[in-house]
Amino acid sequence: MELDNLTLTEIIARLRKLADEIRVQAQAGTTPA
């Protein structure tokens, strides 16, 4: 299906966004001191 490529691109973009957010949270020091 042609929609598969679009869906995969969307999923990858969302995963990248989540990864960036997790990195920001980790750098902010969400871990208990």
C-alpha positions in Angstrom: 0.0 0.0 0.0 1.2 3.5 -0.7 -0.1 4.7 2.7 2.4 2.5 4.5 5.3 4.9 3.7 3.4 7.9 4.9 2.4 6.1 8.1 6.0 5.0 8.7 7.3 8.5 8.2 4.7 9.8 10.7 5.6 7.2 13.3 9.3 7.9 12.9 8.7 11.6 13.3 6.6 11.0 16.5 9.3 8.7 17.9 11.9 11.3 17.3 9.8 13.9 19.1 9.4 11.6 22.1 13.1 10.9 22.2 13.9 14.6 22.2 11.4 15.2 25.0 12.9 12.4 27.0 16.4 13.8 26.5 15.3 17.2 27.7 13.7 15.7 30.8 16.8 13.7 31.5 19.1 16.7 31.1 16.7 18.7 33.4 17.5 16.2 36.1 14.2 14.4 36.7 16.1 11.8 38.7 15.8 12.3 42.5 19.0 14.0 43.9 
